[in-house]
Amino acid sequence: MRDIWSWDRAADVLPQLLEAFVQVTLVATVLGSLIAAVLGLVVALVRRLAPAWIARPVHWVMEFVRMTPIVIQLLFVYYTFNDLDALTIGIAVLGIHYATYMAEVYRSGIDAVPRGQWEAATALSMSPARTWGKVIIPQALRTTVPALGTWVISMFKDTPFLTVIFVVEMVSRAEVYGSRTFVYVEAFTLAGLIFLAASYPTSVLLRRLEARLARY
Protein backbone atom coordinates (compact mmCIF):
# COMPACT_ATOMS: atom_id res chain seq x y z
CA MET A 1 0.00 0.00 0.00
CA ARG A 2 2.85 2.37 0.79
CA ASP A 3 4.14 1.85 -2.75
CA ILE A 4 0.79 2.99 -4.15
CA TRP A 5 -0.10 5.80 -1.76
CA SER A 6 2.07 7.99 0.44
CA TRP A 7 0.54 10.38 2.94
CA ASP A 8 3.77 12.38 2.91
CA ARG A 9 3.48 12.95 -0.84
CA ALA A 10 -0.21 13.76 -0.44
CA ALA A 11 0.58 16.35 2.22
CA ASP A 12 3.28 17.77 -0.02
CA VAL A 13 1.09 18.23 -3.09
CA LEU A 14 -2.20 19.23 -1.43
CA PRO A 15 -1.24 22.89 -0.71
CA GLN A 16 -0.14 23.29 -4.33
CA LEU A 17 -3.43 21.91 -5.61
CA LEU A 18 -5.49 24.10 -3.30
CA GLU A 19 -3.50 27.16 -4.38
CA ALA A 20 -4.17 26.38 -8.05
CA PHE A 21 -7.81 25.67 -7.26
CA VAL A 22 -8.37 29.04 -5.57
CA GLN A 23 -6.22 31.19 -7.85
CA VAL A 24 -7.14 29.67 -11.22
CA THR A 25 -9.87 27.01 -11.25
CA LEU A 26 -12.27 28.87 -8.97
CA VAL A 27 -11.56 32.27 -10.53
CA ALA A 28 -12.11 30.92 -14.05
CA THR A 29 -15.37 29.27 -13.01
CA VAL A 30 -16.81 32.28 -11.18
CA LEU A 31 -15.87 34.89 -13.79
CA GLY A 32 -16.73 32.59 -16.69
CA SER A 33 -20.12 31.90 -15.14
CA LEU A 34 -20.85 35.61 -14.76
CA ILE A 35 -20.00 36.19 -18.42
CA ALA A 36 -22.09 33.21 -19.50
CA ALA A 37 -25.12 34.20 -17.39
CA VAL A 38 -25.20 37.81 -18.59
CA LEU A 39 -24.29 37.13 -22.22
CA GLY A 40 -26.68 34.19 -22.39
CA LEU A 41 -29.56 36.40 -21.26
CA VAL A 42 -28.61 39.06 -23.81
CA VAL A 43 -28.51 36.46 -26.59
CA ALA A 44 -31.88 35.05 -25.55
CA LEU A 45 -33.45 38.52 -25.57
CA VAL A 46 -31.87 39.41 -28.91
CA ARG A 47 -33.23 36.24 -30.48
CA ARG A 48 -36.67 37.00 -29.04
CA LEU A 49 -36.93 40.75 -29.64
CA ALA A 50 -34.52 41.75 -32.41
CA PRO A 51 -35.52 41.82 -36.08
CA ALA A 52 -34.71 38.74 -38.13
CA TRP A 53 -31.69 40.31 -39.84
CA ILE A 54 -30.05 40.54 -36.40
CA ALA A 55 -31.54 37.50 -34.65
CA ARG A 56 -30.61 35.01 -37.38
CA PRO A 57 -26.87 35.81 -37.52
CA VAL A 58 -26.77 35.71 -33.71
CA HIS A 59 -28.41 32.29 -33.84
CA TRP A 60 -25.89 31.03 -36.42
CA VAL A 61 -22.94 32.26 -34.38
CA MET A 62 -24.38 30.68 -31.25
CA GLU A 63 -24.84 27.35 -33.00
CA PHE A 64 -21.28 27.47 -34.36
CA VAL A 65 -19.83 28.13 -30.91
CA ARG A 66 -21.96 25.46 -29.28
CA MET A 67 -21.20 22.78 -31.87
CA THR A 68 -17.41 23.20 -31.97
CA PRO A 69 -15.10 21.74 -29.30
CA ILE A 70 -14.07 24.11 -26.56
CA VAL A 71 -10.44 23.01 -26.98
CA ILE A 72 -10.45 24.24 -30.58
CA GLN A 73 -11.95 27.54 -29.48
CA LEU A 74 -9.32 27.97 -26.77
CA LEU A 75 -6.46 27.29 -29.17
CA PHE A 76 -7.89 29.52 -31.92
CA VAL A 77 -8.37 32.51 -29.63
CA TYR A 78 -5.05 31.96 -27.86
CA TYR A 79 -3.01 31.96 -31.07
CA THR A 80 -5.07 34.75 -32.61
CA PHE A 81 -4.78 37.07 -29.60
CA ASN A 82 -1.47 35.84 -28.20
CA ASP A 83 -0.70 39.23 -26.68
CA LEU A 84 -3.45 38.71 -24.10
CA ASP A 85 -3.07 36.89 -20.79
CA ALA A 86 -3.82 33.17 -21.19
CA LEU A 87 -6.11 33.04 -18.15
CA THR A 88 -8.08 36.02 -19.46
CA ILE A 89 -8.53 34.24 -22.77
CA GLY A 90 -9.59 31.07 -20.99
CA ILE A 91 -12.20 32.88 -18.91
CA ALA A 92 -13.61 34.66 -21.96
CA VAL A 93 -13.80 31.48 -24.04
CA LEU A 94 -15.45 29.52 -21.22
CA GLY A 95 -17.94 32.32 -20.69
CA ILE A 96 -18.86 32.68 -24.35
CA HIS A 97 -19.02 28.92 -24.91
CA TYR A 98 -21.38 28.34 -22.01
CA ALA A 99 -23.40 31.45 -22.81
CA THR A 100 -24.73 29.55 -25.82
CA TYR A 101 -26.13 26.85 -23.55
CA MET A 102 -27.48 29.29 -20.99
CA ALA A 103 -29.20 31.26 -23.76
CA GLU A 104 -31.23 28.15 -24.57
CA VAL A 105 -32.10 27.74 -20.90
CA TYR A 106 -33.30 31.35 -20.74
CA ARG A 107 -35.28 30.89 -23.93
CA SER A 108 -37.09 27.86 -22.57
CA GLY A 109 -37.79 29.73 -19.34
CA ILE A 110 -39.26 32.69 -21.22
CA ASP A 111 -41.39 30.39 -23.36
CA ALA A 112 -42.67 28.71 -20.18
CA VAL A 113 -44.13 31.95 -18.78
CA PRO A 114 -47.93 31.54 -19.00
CA ARG A 115 -49.60 33.49 -21.79
CA GLY A 116 -51.91 35.02 -19.21
CA GLN A 117 -48.97 36.92 -17.72
CA TRP A 118 -48.30 38.58 -21.06
CA GLU A 119 -51.97 39.43 -21.46
CA ALA A 120 -52.18 40.82 -17.93
CA ALA A 121 -49.21 43.10 -18.57
CA THR A 122 -50.84 44.33 -21.77
CA ALA A 123 -54.15 44.92 -19.98
CA LEU A 124 -52.33 47.02 -17.37
CA SER A 125 -50.74 49.09 -20.17
CA MET A 126 -47.25 48.21 -18.99
CA SER A 127 -44.42 49.28 -21.27
CA PRO A 128 -42.37 46.53 -22.98
CA ALA A 129 -39.37 47.33 -20.78
CA ARG A 130 -41.45 47.11 -17.61
CA THR A 131 -43.18 43.94 -18.81
CA TRP A 132 -39.88 42.21 -19.38
CA GLY A 133 -38.14 43.59 -16.29
CA LYS A 134 -40.96 43.16 -13.77
CA VAL A 135 -43.02 40.25 -15.10
CA ILE A 136 -41.35 38.00 -17.68
CA ILE A 137 -37.68 37.80 -16.71
CA PRO A 138 -38.28 37.26 -12.94
CA GLN A 139 -40.64 34.37 -13.66
CA ALA A 140 -38.32 32.91 -16.27
CA LEU A 141 -35.35 33.07 -13.91
CA ARG A 142 -37.26 31.24 -11.19
CA THR A 143 -37.63 28.19 -13.42
CA THR A 144 -34.18 28.35 -15.02
CA VAL A 145 -31.92 28.73 -11.96
CA PRO A 146 -31.41 24.95 -11.45
CA ALA A 147 -30.52 24.40 -15.12
CA LEU A 148 -28.16 27.38 -15.08
CA GLY A 149 -26.46 25.95 -12.02
CA THR A 150 -25.95 22.66 -13.83
CA TRP A 151 -24.10 24.44 -16.62
CA VAL A 152 -21.93 26.21 -14.04
CA ILE A 153 -20.91 22.83 -12.66
CA SER A 154 -20.14 21.66 -16.19
CA MET A 155 -17.95 24.70 -16.74
CA PHE A 156 -16.16 23.99 -13.46
CA LYS A 157 -15.36 20.46 -14.65
CA ASP A 158 -14.16 21.81 -18.02
CA THR A 159 -11.52 24.12 -16.51
CA PRO A 160 -8.77 21.47 -17.01
CA PHE A 161 -9.06 22.21 -20.74
CA LEU A 162 -7.28 25.49 -19.99
CA THR A 163 -4.05 23.53 -19.91
CA VAL A 164 -4.01 23.52 -23.73
CA ILE A 165 -3.28 27.26 -23.63
CA PHE A 166 -0.68 26.79 -20.88
CA VAL A 167 -2.82 27.91 -17.95
CA VAL A 168 -1.58 26.01 -14.90
CA GLU A 169 -4.86 25.16 -13.18
CA MET A 170 -5.35 22.41 -10.61
CA VAL A 171 -5.05 19.37 -12.89
CA SER A 172 -2.05 20.92 -14.64
CA ARG A 173 -0.43 21.45 -11.26
CA ALA A 174 -1.03 17.79 -10.43
CA GLU A 175 0.60 16.76 -13.70
CA VAL A 176 3.59 19.04 -13.09
CA TYR A 177 4.02 17.54 -9.63
CA GLY A 178 3.84 14.03 -11.07
CA SER A 179 6.38 14.75 -13.80
CA ARG A 180 8.74 16.20 -11.21
CA THR A 181 8.43 13.39 -8.64
CA PHE A 182 7.52 10.53 -11.03
CA VAL A 183 4.48 9.68 -8.89
CA TYR A 184 1.00 10.69 -9.99
CA VAL A 185 -1.48 8.79 -7.83
CA GLU A 186 -1.64 11.20 -4.91
CA ALA A 187 -1.76 14.33 -7.04
CA PHE A 188 -4.52 13.21 -9.39
CA THR A 189 -6.52 11.50 -6.65
CA LEU A 190 -6.54 14.66 -4.54
CA ALA A 191 -7.39 16.79 -7.58
CA GLY A 192 -10.38 14.55 -8.27
CA LEU A 193 -11.47 14.71 -4.64
CA ILE A 194 -11.29 18.50 -4.67
CA PHE A 195 -13.48 18.59 -7.77
CA LEU A 196 -15.92 16.24 -6.05
CA ALA A 197 -15.90 18.22 -2.81
CA ALA A 198 -16.70 21.41 -4.68
CA SER A 199 -19.26 20.13 -7.20
CA TYR A 200 -21.26 17.52 -5.29
CA PRO A 201 -22.66 19.84 -2.57
CA THR A 202 -23.56 22.31 -5.30
CA SER A 203 -25.49 19.68 -7.25
CA VAL A 204 -27.35 18.65 -4.08
CA LEU A 205 -28.33 22.26 -3.40
CA LEU A 206 -29.51 22.65 -6.99
CA ARG A 207 -31.73 19.59 -6.71
CA ARG A 208 -33.25 20.92 -3.51
CA LEU A 209 -33.74 24.33 -5.08
CA GLU A 210 -35.41 22.78 -8.09
CA ALA A 211 -37.77 20.81 -5.87
CA ARG A 212 -38.59 23.91 -3.86
CA LEU A 213 -39.25 26.07 -6.93
CA ALA A 214 -41.48 23.36 -8.38
CA ARG A 215 -43.90 23.89 -5.47
CA TYR A 216 -44.54 27.51 -6.44
Beta strands, then each sheet from edge to edge (+ up, - down):
end
